[in-house]
Structure formats: structure tokens, C-alpha cells
Amino acid sequence: MRVLSAAGTLALVAVATSSMLEAATVSRGSARRADRWERTRTEWAARLTGREGRKVTGAATAKPTADGTGTLVTVTLDGDTPGATRPWHVHTGSCRQSGGVVGGGRAYTPLAVDAKGQASGTATIPVPLADSASYYVNIHDAAAAMGVIVACGDLTKR
């Protein structure tokens, strides 16, 4: 049997310890990613209704992106003014109690209403929607009239 020097023994112990720590870190990292995925698997839906006397209707859905780090939002409108361009956003809060835009305004391409009064669009926002918060979708009148809301709908968990 060969006897290892003290330095050799310490080197083996260091390598073994390093391997165990690396395995534990990878395991904890995977668990954290799994926990985050569990928190962000929720899908949301909203029925959009017209505001300010408008007869616009529509729907919105929100679901986590495949990697769980963002949210894919889809919006459809019907009964709107042909040719209109409508900015829209997901906000925190509710249609009755407004809050800030989620994911930054640049994530949302304005909706172009066609000749039939219909529009649809999608946005991928760079954040997941937290299960513990509330959200809504606002359809604004125009870039120059963001304070005028054409339609709104509270997102609810599905």
C-alpha cells in the first residue's frame, strides 16, 4: 500500500470537497429554477370591455414564456374604429385601481385596427407575472391621448 504525503492527502480532500460543493450548488440552483417556474406557471385571461361609452370588446391572455423568465401577452379587439392605432399595456392593479405599466412600454407594439374594426397583437414582456399581484390590460385611445381608455379588463388566473 502506498502512503500519501500530507500535501497529497490535502489535495485529494480539496478536490473531493470542491466536487461536493459544486454538486450541492448545482442542485440548489436547479431547485431555485424549479421554484421560480412553479411560481410563474400561472396563466391569466381578461375580457376587455369598452370605456367612455365605446362598444369595443375583446380579450387578453398572458402566460409564462417557455423559459419562465418573461410573459407572452396576446390581445384581440372587436368593434373599434377602423384605422385607429391603439397603444396598450399590462398594468399592475385593476381597471378600478390603476397602477404602473409592467415590463416597460417599449415591449408593446400598438394595435392597428383594420377596416372591420378588429385588431390583435402580442407582446413578450421581460418579467413573469407574480401570482401574488393583480394586473389589468388597458387599451389607450392614442399615443397623444394615453389618459383616454378605450377598453379595459382585469386579468384573472386560469
Residue, then its C-alpha position, 0 to 999 in steps of 0.5 A: m500500500r502506498v502512503l500519501s504525503a500530507a500535501g497529497t492527502l490535502a489535495l485529494v480532500a480539496v478536490a473531493t470537497s470542491s466536487m461536493l460543493e459544486a454538486a450541492t450548488v448545482s442542485r440548489g440552483s436547479a431547485r431555485r429554477a424549479d421554484r421560480w417556474e412553479r411560481t410563474r406557471t400561472e396563466w391569466a385571461a381578461r375580457l376587455t370591455g369598452r370605456e367612455g361609452r365605446k362598444v369595443t370588446g375583446a380579450a387578453t391572455a398572458k402566460p409564462t414564456a417557455d423559459g419562465t423568465g418573461t410573459l407572452v401577452t396576446v390581445t384581440l379587439d372587436g368593434d373599434t374604429p377602423g384605422a385607429t392605432r391603439p397603444w396598450h399595456v399590462h398594468t399592475g392593479s385593476c381597471r378600478q385601481s390603476g397602477g404602473v405599466v409592467g415590463g416597460g412600454r417599449a415591449y408593446t407594439p400598438l394595435a392597428v385596427d383594420a377596416k372591420g374594426q378588429a385588431s390583435g397583437t402580442a407582446t413578450i414582456p421581460v418579467p413573469l407575472a407574480d401570482s401574488a399581484s393583480y394586473y389589468v390590460n388597458i387599451h389607450d385611445a392614442a399615443a397623444a391621448m394615453g389618459v383616454i381608455v378605450a377598453c379595459g379588463d382585469l386579468t384573472k388566473r386560469 
